[in-house]
Amino acid sequence: MTRTPIVLASLALLDATAWALPPAPSGAPQTVSAERSGDLVEIPEPALDSAEPAVAQLIRDRLERARALAADTAASVGDRSTAFAELGRTLLLYELLDPAEAALENAARLAPGEPSSLYYLGTIHQERGELDAARDRFAAVLELDADNLAALVRLGDVERAANRPEAARNWYDRALTVAPESPAAHWGLGQLAAAAGDPRAAVRHFEAVLAAQPEAGSTHYALAIAYRELGEEERAREHLARRGEGAVRLADPLIDALRQYGVGASLAMQRGIAAYTRGHFETAVEAYREAVAADPENTTARHALATSLARLGRFEEGARELEIVVRQKPDSGVAQYNLGAMYSQMGDPDGAIRHFERALELSPELTDARFNLALLLEARGQLDRARDELAEILRRDPQDTSAAIRHALLTARLGRPESGESDLRGILSVDPENSEARMALAGLLADGGRPERALDEYRRLLASAEDHQVRARAHLAVGRLLAIGGDVEAALPEVETTVELMPGVAEARLTLGELLARAGRFAEAAEQFAAAIELEPPLLDAHLGRALALLLAGRDAEARSSLEESLSVLSGDAELTHLLARLLATSADASVRDGRRALELAQTAAAAQPSGRNAETVAMALAELGRFEEAARLQRQILAAARKADSPDQVPIERRLAAYDEGRPARAPWLDARSAAPDDG
């Protein structure tokens, strides 16, 4: 058994797919006979073995009725069409798409003048990504109902997915002639405008979305990007702070009407399952909330709701749902473990440990709970306890290589590096291709002061590993080792390869930004730091790195905007506050300086973190405001403290004191380009 070390194992939340209906059985499907009204298609037998009894019976009854009417030569075309339409809508509601498509096709053939079956067929094709077929169906709907808003918007969506922007724009524009405030049409037009490099038009349409549908919180992020491209940083920050998860909704009466064809509490559950399995987690949350509202004692529904919330990163909400589950089912080890995983994701190790321990009391066989508990104990420095938990895993399953690797690393940390190395080599002697064991061995060698041996192991891993994530991690480790050794030029291509292999990993972007800054390539460094922030907004080092790289590149105005945006994400951070204060007080660009705000920020930073550096920034702000006597008085106090401490930074302090005595404010540069960090003077 192998797990990825270093990070917590994935949440073992209840898998919603366990409730999904199984695939249709193989073999010849049931056949509906051809009618004189036109050939009818075969309807695959729906798989109902796992369906709730009431649902299964409903579908069987409607299927039987449709078949009976198809075989009844005396039945009217209208009765047959209605039966197939009712069957198709019921199957569609429960996401049984193949038999639903066949039933709706029959309804459309029997009643060619009725647009609803054609519309439902279009949604099935669209869901599958069958864009040509979806286009044909929705176009057929509009031939019968030219003002069908949902069909117009969906045609726009189909054309946009097919990368046909002009055709998409035509359909969205037509939708707005039917419903000028349609948020879905405005959203589509906004997306097209953003892709075409027209942020002003994008803003107009995204603002229209929010005016009509304020709960569509995801629109705020799109607006922030558009405003930033327009250079309206204040508005960009405002919308960035207000971004949410709510998606733009299409007014779709036919889809909404499907609910009348369902029965039982399982309807919401089934919709949740279908949405979850397709990765539509926001929709799944809504469906599971309905199920919980209908049956508050349904722990399965509540557990599934927590799962979906976790997939959206809404761990606090998920934890609240799981707290209810563990009260309802106090003896459920799985629920306790999942709640522990939630707390871990929320950055609450105490809560996570408490629930992992409770999970193991109830269900000692929960290996993932024990492994995650060991990782948390290790992070807290409780190495002996952590190793004991890993030893228990190995007692139960000696083949658990993830536990064996972690146990070996802990053995080394506990003062027996030779034993840890021996254990790892033992794993590799049995399984030479075990990338995690080799990665761990290389890390152990690096930590032990043997970088060349470590590089050999990483390169051996790169020569054999095919998994791109493993290769990415190895390239990143090699790059870091080379950088530690001072060879930045050799380190850069290694980390660049990591970014190519895993462009969505903030850690790799951050490391690349740091190396580019060390190489003096500040503009490129700023881009990498910005990419890291996009991936992981709370990453403080990336925010600081971006601002410093922009400063070192001489782009003070952008640095100011960058810091202001960073403080909207990391409100009150002392380092960011200090850096912005120093920039506002000392920039060579007069349009960037703001002495009054600099003083306010500098005083805030100095109160939060008293230091000579922060006090100097207060003096800089005072000088920028022309209050040179106060600045010089404070600077003399700073200089006296530096001399008393025999600080190596006395020269820049003295230099700035002389400037204040002469009535001159401080000006940049005050950065050390070698480290891309502010001086400590």
C-alpha positions as CSV (number, residue, x, y, z in Angstrom):
1,M,0.0,0.0,0.0
2,T,1.4,3.4,-1.0
3,R,0.4,6.8,0.1
4,T,1.9,10.2,-0.8
5,P,3.9,11.3,2.3
6,I,4.4,14.9,3.3
7,V,0.8,15.9,2.9
8,L,-2.3,14.5,4.6
9,A,-4.0,11.7,2.8
10,S,-7.1,12.7,0.8
11,L,-10.3,13.1,2.8
12,A,-11.9,9.7,3.1
13,L,-15.3,11.3,3.0
14,L,-18.3,9.2,2.1
15,D,-18.1,8.6,-1.7
16,A,-21.3,9.8,-3.2
17,T,-20.7,7.5,-6.2
18,A,-21.4,4.5,-4.0
19,W,-25.1,5.4,-4.4
20,A,-25.0,5.8,-8.1
21,L,-26.9,3.4,-10.3
22,P,-24.6,0.8,-11.8
23,P,-24.0,0.7,-15.6
24,A,-26.6,-1.0,-17.8
25,P,-26.1,-4.7,-18.0
26,S,-24.6,-6.1,-21.2
27,G,-26.7,-8.0,-23.6
28,A,-29.5,-7.2,-26.0
29,P,-31.6,-4.3,-24.9
30,Q,-35.4,-4.4,-24.8
31,T,-36.9,-3.2,-28.0
32,V,-39.9,-1.0,-28.7
33,S,-41.6,-2.1,-31.9
34,A,-41.7,0.3,-34.9
35,E,-45.0,2.1,-35.3
36,R,-46.8,3.3,-38.4
37,S,-46.3,6.8,-37.1
38,G,-42.6,6.4,-37.8
39,D,-39.8,4.1,-36.7
40,L,-39.1,4.0,-33.0
41,V,-35.7,3.4,-31.5
42,E,-34.7,0.7,-29.0
43,I,-34.7,1.7,-25.3
44,P,-31.8,0.3,-23.3
45,E,-33.0,-1.4,-20.2
46,P,-32.3,1.0,-17.3
47,A,-30.1,-0.3,-14.5
48,L,-32.3,-0.1,-11.4
49,D,-30.8,-2.7,-9.0
50,S,-29.4,0.0,-6.7
51,A,-32.3,2.5,-7.0
52,E,-34.6,3.2,-4.2
53,P,-37.6,0.9,-4.5
54,A,-40.1,3.7,-5.1
55,V,-37.9,5.1,-7.8
56,A,-37.3,1.7,-9.5
57,Q,-41.0,0.9,-9.4
58,L,-41.9,4.3,-10.9
59,I,-39.5,3.8,-13.8
60,R,-40.7,0.2,-14.4
61,D,-44.3,1.3,-14.5
62,R,-43.7,4.1,-17.0
63,L,-41.5,1.9,-19.1
64,E,-44.1,-0.8,-19.1
65,R,-46.8,1.7,-20.1
66,A,-44.7,3.1,-22.9
67,R,-44.1,-0.4,-24.3
68,A,-47.7,-1.4,-24.0
69,L,-48.9,1.7,-25.9
70,A,-46.2,1.2,-28.5
71,A,-47.5,-2.4,-29.1
72,D,-51.2,-1.3,-29.1
73,T,-52.2,-0.6,-32.7
74,A,-55.4,1.1,-31.4
75,A,-53.5,3.6,-29.2
76,S,-53.4,7.1,-30.5
77,V,-50.2,8.8,-31.5
78,G,-50.8,11.4,-28.8
79,D,-51.0,8.8,-26.1
80,R,-47.9,7.0,-27.3
81,S,-46.0,10.3,-27.5
82,T,-47.1,11.4,-24.0
83,A,-46.0,8.0,-22.5
84,F,-42.6,8.2,-24.1
85,A,-42.1,11.8,-23.1
86,E,-43.1,11.0,-19.5
87,L,-40.8,8.1,-19.4
88,G,-37.9,10.0,-21.0
89,R,-38.3,12.9,-18.5
90,T,-38.3,10.5,-15.6
91,L,-35.2,8.8,-16.8
92,L,-33.5,12.1,-17.4
93,L,-34.4,13.3,-13.9
94,Y,-32.5,10.3,-12.5
95,E,-29.6,10.8,-14.9
96,L,-30.2,7.6,-16.8
97,L,-29.1,9.3,-20.0
98,D,-29.0,6.4,-22.5
99,P,-32.5,5.1,-22.0
100,A,-33.8,8.7,-21.5
101,E,-32.3,9.7,-24.9
102,A,-34.1,6.8,-26.6
103,A,-37.5,7.5,-25.0
104,L,-37.3,11.2,-25.8
105,E,-36.3,10.4,-29.4
106,N,-39.4,8.4,-29.7
107,A,-41.5,11.1,-28.2
108,A,-40.0,13.6,-30.7
109,R,-40.7,11.3,-33.7
110,L,-44.2,10.8,-32.6
111,A,-44.9,14.5,-31.9
112,P,-42.5,16.4,-34.2
113,G,-44.3,19.7,-33.5
114,E,-43.6,19.6,-29.7
115,P,-40.3,21.3,-28.8
116,S,-39.8,20.0,-25.3
117,S,-38.5,16.6,-26.2
118,L,-36.1,18.1,-28.7
119,Y,-34.9,20.5,-26.0
120,Y,-34.3,17.7,-23.5
121,L,-32.4,15.8,-26.2
122,G,-30.2,18.9,-26.7
123,T,-29.4,19.0,-23.0
124,I,-28.3,15.4,-23.1
125,H,-26.0,16.0,-26.0
126,Q,-24.6,19.1,-24.4
127,E,-23.9,17.2,-21.1
128,R,-21.9,14.6,-23.1
129,G,-20.0,17.2,-25.1
130,E,-21.7,16.2,-28.3
131,L,-21.7,19.8,-29.6
132,D,-22.8,19.2,-33.2
133,A,-25.8,17.1,-32.1
134,A,-26.7,19.6,-29.3
135,R,-26.6,22.5,-31.9
136,D,-29.0,20.6,-34.2
137,R,-31.4,19.9,-31.4
138,F,-31.6,23.4,-30.0
139,A,-31.8,24.9,-33.5
140,A,-34.8,22.6,-34.1
141,V,-36.4,23.9,-30.9
142,L,-36.0,27.5,-32.1
143,E,-37.7,26.6,-35.4
144,L,-40.8,25.7,-33.3
145,D,-40.3,28.3,-30.6
146,A,-38.2,31.2,-31.8
147,D,-38.2,33.0,-28.4
148,N,-37.2,30.0,-26.2
149,L,-34.7,31.8,-23.9
150,A,-33.1,28.7,-22.5
151,A,-32.5,27.3,-26.0
152,L,-30.9,30.6,-27.2
153,V,-28.5,30.7,-24.2
154,R,-27.7,27.0,-24.5
155,L,-26.9,27.5,-28.2
156,G,-24.6,30.3,-27.2
157,D,-22.9,28.0,-24.7
158,V,-22.5,25.3,-27.3
159,E,-20.9,27.6,-29.8
160,R,-18.6,29.1,-27.2
161,A,-17.5,25.5,-26.2
162,A,-16.9,24.9,-29.9
163,N,-14.7,28.0,-30.1
164,R,-17.0,29.8,-32.4
165,P,-17.2,33.2,-30.7
166,E,-19.1,35.0,-33.4
167,A,-21.9,32.4,-33.6
168,A,-22.0,32.3,-29.8
169,R,-22.3,36.1,-29.6
170,N,-25.2,36.0,-32.1
171,W,-27.2,33.6,-29.9
172,Y,-26.5,35.5,-26.7
173,D,-27.6,38.8,-28.3
174,R,-30.8,37.2,-29.5
175,A,-31.4,35.9,-26.0
176,L,-31.1,39.5,-24.7
177,T,-33.8,40.6,-27.2
178,V,-36.1,38.1,-25.4
179,A,-34.9,38.8,-21.9
180,P,-32.7,41.9,-21.7
181,E,-31.6,41.1,-18.1
182,S,-30.8,37.4,-18.6
183,P,-27.8,36.8,-16.4
184,A,-26.8,33.7,-18.3
185,A,-26.7,35.5,-21.6
186,H,-24.7,38.4,-20.1
187,W,-22.3,35.9,-18.5
188,G,-21.7,34.3,-21.9
189,L,-21.1,37.7,-23.5
190,G,-18.8,38.7,-20.7
191,Q,-16.7,35.6,-21.1
192,L,-16.5,36.2,-24.9
193,A,-15.4,39.8,-24.3
194,A,-12.8,38.8,-21.7
195,A,-11.4,36.2,-24.1
196,A,-11.3,38.8,-26.9
197,G,-9.3,41.2,-24.8
198,D,-12.2,43.7,-24.4
199,P,-12.3,44.1,-20.5
200,R,-14.6,47.2,-20.8
201,A,-17.3,45.1,-22.5
202,A,-16.6,42.2,-20.0
203,V,-17.2,44.6,-17.1
204,R,-20.5,45.8,-18.6
205,H,-21.8,42.3,-18.9
206,F,-20.5,40.9,-15.6
207,E,-22.0,43.9,-13.8
208,A,-25.3,43.1,-15.5
209,V,-25.1,39.5,-14.2
210,L,-24.7,40.7,-10.6
211,A,-27.5,43.2,-11.0
212,A,-29.9,40.5,-12.0
213,Q,-28.4,37.7,-9.9
214,P,-26.5,39.0,-6.8
215,E,-26.0,35.5,-5.4
216,A,-23.8,34.6,-8.4
217,G,-20.7,35.2,-6.3
218,S,-18.3,33.6,-8.8
219,T,-18.9,36.6,-11.1
220,H,-17.0,38.9,-8.7
221,Y,-13.7,37.1,-9.6
222,A,-14.3,37.6,-13.3
223,L,-15.1,41.2,-12.6
224,A,-11.9,41.7,-10.6
225,I,-9.8,40.3,-13.5
226,A,-11.5,42.6,-16.0
227,Y,-11.1,45.7,-13.8
228,R,-7.5,44.9,-13.2
229,E,-6.9,44.8,-17.0
230,L,-8.6,48.2,-17.2
231,G,-6.1,49.5,-14.5
232,E,-8.9,50.1,-12.0
233,E,-7.1,48.4,-9.1
234,E,-9.5,49.7,-6.3
235,R,-12.5,48.1,-8.0
236,A,-10.5,45.0,-8.7
237,R,-9.7,44.6,-5.1
238,E,-13.3,45.2,-4.1
239,H,-14.6,42.5,-6.2
240,L,-11.8,40.1,-5.3
241,A,-12.7,40.5,-1.7
242,R,-16.4,39.7,-2.5
243,R,-15.8,36.6,-4.7
244,G,-17.9,33.6,-3.8
245,E,-18.8,30.2,-5.1
246,G,-22.3,30.8,-6.5
247,A,-22.6,30.1,-10.2
248,V,-24.6,32.0,-12.7
249,R,-28.0,30.3,-13.2
250,L,-29.9,29.9,-16.4
251,A,-33.7,30.3,-16.2
252,D,-34.7,26.9,-17.5
253,P,-38.4,26.1,-17.0
254,L,-38.2,22.7,-18.7
255,I,-35.3,21.4,-16.6
256,D,-37.0,22.8,-13.5
257,A,-40.2,21.0,-14.4
258,L,-38.5,17.6,-14.4
259,R,-38.9,17.4,-10.6
260,Q,-42.6,16.7,-10.9
261,Y,-41.7,13.4,-12.4
262,G,-39.8,12.1,-9.3
263,V,-40.9,10.4,-6.2
264,G,-39.5,9.9,-2.7
265,A,-36.7,11.5,-0.8
266,S,-34.1,10.0,-3.1
267,L,-34.8,12.5,-5.8
268,A,-32.5,15.1,-4.3
269,M,-30.0,12.5,-3.4
270,Q,-29.9,11.1,-7.0
271,R,-29.4,14.6,-8.4
272,G,-26.6,15.1,-5.9
273,I,-25.0,11.9,-6.9
274,A,-25.2,12.8,-10.6
275,A,-23.7,16.3,-10.0
276,Y,-21.0,15.0,-7.7
277,T,-19.8,12.3,-10.2
278,R,-19.6,14.9,-12.9
279,G,-17.6,17.3,-10.8
280,H,-20.5,19.8,-10.4
281,F,-20.0,20.2,-6.7
282,E,-22.0,23.4,-6.3
283,T,-25.0,21.7,-7.8
284,A,-24.4,18.6,-5.6
285,V,-24.3,20.8,-2.5
286,E,-27.7,22.3,-3.4
287,A,-29.2,18.8,-4.0
288,Y,-27.9,17.3,-0.8
289,R,-29.1,20.3,1.2
290,E,-32.6,19.6,-0.2
291,A,-32.2,16.0,0.9
292,V,-31.2,17.0,4.4
293,A,-34.0,19.5,4.6
294,A,-36.5,16.8,3.7
295,D,-35.0,14.3,6.1
296,P,-32.8,15.9,8.8
297,E,-32.0,12.5,10.3
298,N,-30.6,11.2,7.0
299,T,-26.9,10.9,7.9
300,T,-26.0,9.6,4.5
301,A,-27.3,12.8,2.9
302,R,-25.6,15.0,5.4
303,H,-22.3,13.1,5.0
304,A,-22.6,13.5,1.2
305,L,-23.2,17.2,1.7
306,A,-20.0,17.5,3.8
307,T,-18.1,15.7,1.0
308,S,-19.3,18.1,-1.6
309,L,-18.6,21.1,0.6
310,A,-15.0,19.8,1.1
311,R,-14.5,19.5,-2.7
312,L,-15.3,23.2,-2.9
313,G,-12.8,24.0,-0.1
314,R,-15.6,25.0,2.3
315,F,-14.3,23.0,5.1
316,E,-15.9,24.9,8.0
317,E,-19.3,24.3,6.5
318,G,-18.5,20.7,5.9
319,A,-17.3,20.3,9.5
320,R,-20.5,21.7,10.9
321,E,-22.5,19.1,8.9
322,L,-20.1,16.3,10.1
323,E,-20.5,17.5,13.7
324,I,-24.2,16.7,13.4
325,V,-23.4,13.4,11.8
326,V,-21.2,12.3,14.7
327,R,-23.9,13.4,17.2
328,Q,-26.4,11.3,15.3
329,K,-24.0,8.4,14.9
330,P,-21.6,8.6,17.8
331,D,-20.2,5.1,17.1
332,S,-19.2,5.8,13.5
333,G,-15.4,5.7,13.2
334,V,-15.6,6.8,9.6
335,A,-17.5,9.9,10.5
336,Q,-15.0,10.7,13.3
337,Y,-12.2,10.3,10.8
338,N,-13.8,12.5,8.2
339,L,-14.4,15.2,10.8
340,G,-10.7,14.9,11.8
341,A,-9.7,15.4,8.1
342,M,-11.9,18.4,7.9
343,Y,-10.3,20.0,11.0
344,S,-6.9,19.2,9.5
345,Q,-7.8,21.0,6.3
346,M,-9.0,24.0,8.4
347,G,-5.6,24.3,10.1
348,D,-6.8,23.0,13.5
349,P,-4.5,20.1,14.4
350,D,-5.9,19.8,17.9
351,G,-9.4,19.1,16.6
352,A,-8.0,16.8,13.9
353,I,-6.0,14.8,16.5
354,R,-9.0,14.5,18.8
355,H,-11.2,13.1,16.1
356,F,-8.6,10.8,14.6
357,E,-8.0,9.3,18.1
358,R,-11.7,8.9,18.6
359,A,-12.0,7.2,15.2
360,L,-9.3,4.7,16.1
361,E,-11.0,3.9,19.4
362,L,-14.2,3.1,17.5
363,S,-12.5,1.5,14.4
364,P,-8.9,0.5,15.0
365,E,-8.6,-0.8,11.5
366,L,-8.9,2.7,10.0
367,T,-5.3,2.8,8.7
368,D,-5.7,6.2,7.0
369,A,-6.8,7.7,10.4
370,R,-3.7,6.3,12.1
371,F,-1.4,7.4,9.3
372,N,-2.8,11.0,9.4
373,L,-2.6,11.0,13.1
374,A,1.1,10.1,12.9
375,L,1.7,12.9,10.5
376,L,0.1,15.4,12.8
377,L,2.0,14.1,15.8
378,E,5.2,14.4,13.9
379,A,4.4,18.0,12.9
380,R,4.0,18.8,16.6
381,G,7.3,17.2,17.5
382,Q,5.8,14.2,19.2
383,L,8.1,11.9,17.2
384,D,8.0,8.9,19.5
385,R,4.2,8.8,19.5
386,A,4.2,9.3,15.7
387,R,6.6,6.4,15.2
388,D,4.5,4.2,17.5
389,E,1.4,4.8,15.4
390,L,3.3,3.9,12.2
391,A,4.6,0.8,13.9
392,E,1.1,-0.2,14.7
393,I,0.2,0.2,11.0
394,L,3.1,-2.0,10.1
395,R,2.1,-4.6,12.7
396,R,-1.3,-4.9,11.1
397,D,0.1,-4.7,7.5
398,P,3.8,-5.2,7.0
399,Q,3.4,-4.4,3.3
400,D,2.2,-0.8,3.9
401,T,5.2,0.9,2.3
402,S,4.0,4.5,3.0
403,A,4.0,3.7,6.7
404,A,7.4,1.9,6.4
405,I,8.9,4.9,4.6
406,R,7.6,7.4,7.2
407,H,8.7,5.1,10.0
408,A,12.3,5.1,8.5
409,L,12.4,8.8,8.3
410,L,11.2,9.2,11.9
411,T,13.8,6.7,13.0
412,A,16.5,9.0,11.4
413,R,15.0,12.1,13.0
414,L,15.1,10.3,16.4
415,G,18.9,10.1,16.2
416,R,19.4,6.9,14.3
417,P,20.0,8.1,10.7
418,E,22.0,5.0,9.7
419,S,19.1,2.8,10.8
420,G,16.6,4.9,8.8
421,E,18.8,4.9,5.7
422,S,19.1,1.1,6.1
423,D,15.4,0.7,6.3
424,L,14.8,2.7,3.2
425,R,17.5,0.8,1.3
426,G,15.8,-2.4,2.4
427,I,12.5,-1.2,0.8
428,L,14.4,-0.4,-2.4
429,S,16.2,-3.7,-2.4
430,V,12.7,-5.4,-2.7
431,D,11.2,-2.7,-4.9
432,P,13.8,-0.7,-6.7
433,E,11.1,1.3,-8.6
434,N,9.5,2.6,-5.4
435,S,9.7,6.3,-6.1
436,E,8.6,7.4,-2.7
437,A,11.3,5.4,-1.0
438,R,13.9,6.7,-3.3
439,M,12.7,10.3,-2.8
440,A,12.7,9.8,1.0
441,L,16.3,8.3,0.8
442,A,17.5,11.3,-1.2
443,G,15.9,13.7,1.2
444,L,17.5,11.9,4.1
445,L,20.9,12.1,2.5
446,A,20.5,15.8,1.8
447,D,19.4,16.5,5.4
448,G,22.5,14.6,6.5
449,G,24.9,16.9,4.7
450,R,25.5,14.6,1.7
451,P,24.1,16.6,-1.2
452,E,26.1,14.9,-3.9
453,R,24.8,11.5,-2.8
454,A,21.3,13.0,-2.6
455,L,21.6,14.3,-6.2
456,D,22.7,10.9,-7.4
457,E,19.5,9.4,-5.9
458,Y,17.3,12.1,-7.4
459,R,18.9,11.6,-10.8
460,R,18.5,7.9,-10.6
461,L,14.8,8.5,-9.8
462,L,14.5,10.8,-12.8
463,A,16.1,8.2,-15.1
464,S,13.4,5.6,-14.3
465,A,10.2,7.4,-13.0
466,E,7.4,7.9,-15.5
467,D,4.8,9.5,-13.2
468,H,4.9,13.3,-14.0
469,Q,4.2,14.3,-10.4
470,V,7.1,12.2,-9.1
471,R,9.4,13.7,-11.8
472,A,8.2,17.2,-10.9
473,R,9.0,16.7,-7.2
474,A,12.4,15.3,-8.0
475,H,13.3,18.2,-10.4
476,L,12.2,20.6,-7.7
477,A,14.3,18.9,-5.1
478,V,17.3,18.9,-7.4
479,G,16.8,22.6,-8.1
480,R,16.7,23.4,-4.5
481,L,19.8,21.5,-3.7
482,L,21.7,23.2,-6.5
483,A,20.5,26.6,-5.3
484,I,21.6,25.9,-1.8
485,G,25.0,25.1,-3.3
486,G,25.0,28.5,-5.0
487,D,24.5,27.3,-8.5
488,V,21.4,29.3,-9.4
489,E,21.9,29.0,-13.2
490,A,21.9,25.2,-12.9
491,A,19.0,25.2,-10.5
492,L,16.7,27.3,-12.8
493,P,16.0,24.7,-15.5
494,E,15.3,22.1,-12.9
495,V,12.6,24.2,-11.3
496,E,11.3,25.4,-14.7
497,T,10.8,21.7,-15.6
498,T,8.8,21.3,-12.4
499,V,6.5,24.2,-13.4
500,E,6.1,22.7,-16.9
501,L,5.1,19.4,-15.4
502,M,2.9,20.8,-12.7
503,P,1.9,24.3,-13.5
504,G,-0.8,24.4,-10.9
505,V,1.5,23.9,-7.9
506,A,2.1,27.2,-6.0
507,E,5.2,25.9,-4.2
508,A,7.0,25.3,-7.5
509,R,6.0,28.8,-8.8
510,L,7.2,30.4,-5.6
511,T,10.6,28.6,-5.8
512,L,11.0,29.6,-9.4
513,G,10.2,33.2,-8.6
514,E,12.9,33.2,-5.8
515,L,15.5,31.7,-8.2
516,L,14.7,34.2,-10.9
517,A,15.0,37.1,-8.4
518,R,18.4,35.7,-7.3
519,A,19.4,35.7,-11.0
520,G,18.4,39.3,-11.3
521,R,15.4,38.6,-13.6
522,F,13.0,40.5,-11.5
523,A,10.2,41.0,-14.0
524,E,10.0,37.3,-14.7
525,A,10.2,36.6,-10.9
526,A,7.2,38.9,-10.3
527,E,5.2,36.9,-12.9
528,Q,5.9,33.6,-11.1
529,F,5.1,35.1,-7.7
530,A,1.8,36.4,-9.2
531,A,1.0,32.9,-10.5
532,A,1.7,31.4,-7.1
533,I,-0.7,33.9,-5.5
534,E,-3.4,33.0,-8.1
535,L,-3.0,29.4,-7.1
536,E,-2.8,29.9,-3.4
537,P,-4.0,33.4,-2.4
538,P,-2.9,33.3,1.3
539,L,0.7,32.5,0.4
540,L,2.6,35.3,2.2
541,D,6.0,34.6,0.7
542,A,4.6,35.0,-2.8
543,H,2.9,38.3,-1.9
544,L,6.2,39.7,-0.5
545,G,8.2,38.2,-3.4
546,R,6.0,39.8,-6.0
547,A,6.2,43.3,-4.4
548,L,10.0,43.1,-3.9
549,A,10.6,41.8,-7.4
550,L,8.6,44.7,-8.8
551,L,10.5,47.2,-6.7
552,L,13.8,45.7,-7.8
553,A,12.6,46.0,-11.4
554,G,11.9,49.7,-10.9
555,R,8.2,49.3,-11.3
556,D,7.1,51.2,-8.1
557,A,3.5,51.9,-9.2
558,E,2.9,48.3,-9.9
559,A,4.5,47.4,-6.6
560,R,2.2,49.7,-4.8
561,S,-0.9,48.2,-6.5
562,S,0.5,44.7,-5.8
563,L,0.9,45.5,-2.0
564,E,-2.5,47.0,-1.8
565,E,-4.1,44.0,-3.4
566,S,-2.0,41.7,-1.1
567,L,-3.3,43.5,2.0
568,S,-6.9,43.0,0.8
569,V,-6.2,39.2,0.9
570,L,-3.9,39.2,4.0
571,S,-5.4,42.1,6.0
572,G,-3.2,43.5,8.7
573,D,-0.1,41.5,7.9
574,A,2.8,43.4,9.5
575,E,5.4,42.6,6.8
576,L,3.2,43.7,3.9
577,T,2.1,46.8,5.9
578,H,5.7,47.8,6.6
579,L,6.8,47.3,3.0
580,L,3.9,49.4,1.6
581,A,4.7,52.1,4.2
582,R,8.3,52.2,3.2
583,L,7.4,52.4,-0.5
584,L,4.9,55.2,0.0
585,A,7.5,57.1,2.0
586,T,10.6,56.6,-0.2
587,S,9.6,55.9,-3.8
588,A,11.5,57.8,-6.4
589,D,8.2,58.1,-8.3
590,A,6.3,61.1,-6.9
591,S,3.0,59.7,-8.1
592,V,3.5,56.7,-5.9
593,R,4.5,58.5,-2.7
594,D,1.9,59.3,0.0
595,G,3.5,60.5,3.2
596,R,0.4,60.7,5.3
597,R,-0.7,57.1,4.5
598,A,2.9,55.9,4.9
599,L,3.1,57.3,8.4
600,E,-0.2,55.7,9.3
601,L,0.9,52.3,8.0
602,A,4.4,52.6,9.5
603,Q,3.1,53.4,12.9
604,T,0.7,50.4,12.7
605,A,3.6,48.1,11.7
606,A,5.8,49.4,14.4
607,A,3.1,48.9,17.1
608,A,2.6,45.3,15.9
609,Q,6.3,44.5,15.6
610,P,8.6,46.9,17.4
611,S,12.0,46.9,15.7
612,G,14.7,49.3,14.5
613,R,13.7,48.6,10.9
614,N,10.0,49.5,11.5
615,A,11.0,52.6,13.6
616,E,13.2,53.7,10.6
617,T,10.2,53.5,8.3
618,V,8.3,55.8,10.7
619,A,11.2,58.2,10.4
620,M,11.1,57.9,6.6
621,A,7.4,58.8,6.6
622,L,7.9,61.8,8.9
623,A,10.7,63.0,6.6
624,E,8.4,62.6,3.5
625,L,5.9,64.8,5.3
626,G,8.6,67.5,5.9
627,R,8.7,66.8,9.6
628,F,12.5,66.5,9.6
629,E,13.2,67.4,13.2
630,E,10.9,64.6,14.4
631,A,12.5,62.2,11.8
632,A,16.0,63.1,12.9
633,R,15.2,62.7,16.6
634,L,13.7,59.3,16.1
635,Q,16.7,58.3,13.8
636,R,19.2,59.3,16.5
637,Q,17.4,56.9,18.9
638,I,17.6,54.2,16.3
639,L,21.3,54.9,15.8
640,A,22.0,54.8,19.5
641,A,20.3,51.4,19.8
642,A,22.3,50.1,16.8
643,R,25.6,51.2,18.3
644,K,24.7,49.7,21.6
645,A,24.0,46.4,20.0
646,D,27.1,46.8,17.7
647,S,24.8,46.3,14.7
648,P,26.5,46.0,11.3
649,D,23.8,48.2,9.8
650,Q,25.0,51.5,11.3
651,V,26.2,53.1,8.1
652,P,22.8,53.3,6.3
653,I,21.2,54.6,9.5
654,E,23.8,57.3,9.8
655,R,23.4,58.2,6.1
656,R,19.7,58.7,6.5
657,L,20.2,60.7,9.7
658,A,22.5,63.1,7.8
659,A,19.8,63.5,5.1
660,Y,17.1,64.4,7.7
661,D,19.5,66.9,9.4
662,E,19.9,68.6,5.9
663,G,16.2,68.6,5.3
664,R,16.2,65.9,2.7
665,P,13.7,62.9,2.8
666,A,14.9,59.3,2.3
667,R,14.6,57.8,-1.1
668,A,15.0,54.3,-2.5
669,P,16.9,52.2,-3.3
670,W,17.0,50.5,0.1
671,L,16.9,46.9,-1.2
672,D,19.6,44.3,-1.5
673,A,19.1,42.8,-5.0
674,R,21.1,39.7,-4.0
675,S,18.5,38.6,-1.5
676,A,15.4,40.5,-2.8
677,A,14.7,41.5,0.8
678,P,14.5,44.9,2.6
679,D,17.6,45.9,4.4
680,D,17.4,45.8,8.2
681,G,18.6,49.3,8.7
